[in-house]
């Protein structure tokens, strides 16, 4: 589903544009992907892997993400991708009541309210999606900054997968599965 352009004012007074990215955004979306995976060690994609899509793969990904029921929302500030999120759904009987969330914000834009605004929009989308009764996400157990946002938005830790994720330094950390009932 396409998220139509919406202008919003961030906590610091900056105007941001929230919309679904298009194929024409592929290059700046790749720049964002490189930047955000270097900003933090808490994303599933890590710079150490060096596995990034090329421009054609990114265009194909963006084509697919803007069709069907899934929705991607990107925050643009002065033409720069400051953050991105998505909510995805399945038509499988056993799990079609779940909206699965992914989110990341560039470090230089942390603390401006981008994550909160994106979560508010994703919740509206989830509530409008027939039969969806909860939103879910996963995160590194030691990512306390992200957890503070998720808890503020009403998510609770539902389960722990011990030693589920390997950090860049080789150490293992637990993964939290978090859920928000709608």
SULNORVEN-V782078 format. One record per run of one state. SS is the DSSP state (helix for helix, strand for strand, loop for the rest). FROM is the first residue (numbers start at 1). TO is the last residue. Records with the same first field share a line. If there is no record, write none. Layout:
BEGIN
SS = FROM-TO  FROM-TO
END
This chain:
BEGIN
loop = 1-5  10-14  20-22  40-54  66-70  78-79  89-92  96-97  106-106  110-113  129-133  141-143  153-155  167-171  182-182
strand = 6-9  15-19  71-77  80-88  98-105  134-140  156-166  172-181
helix = 23-39  55-65  93-95  107-109  114-128  144-152
END
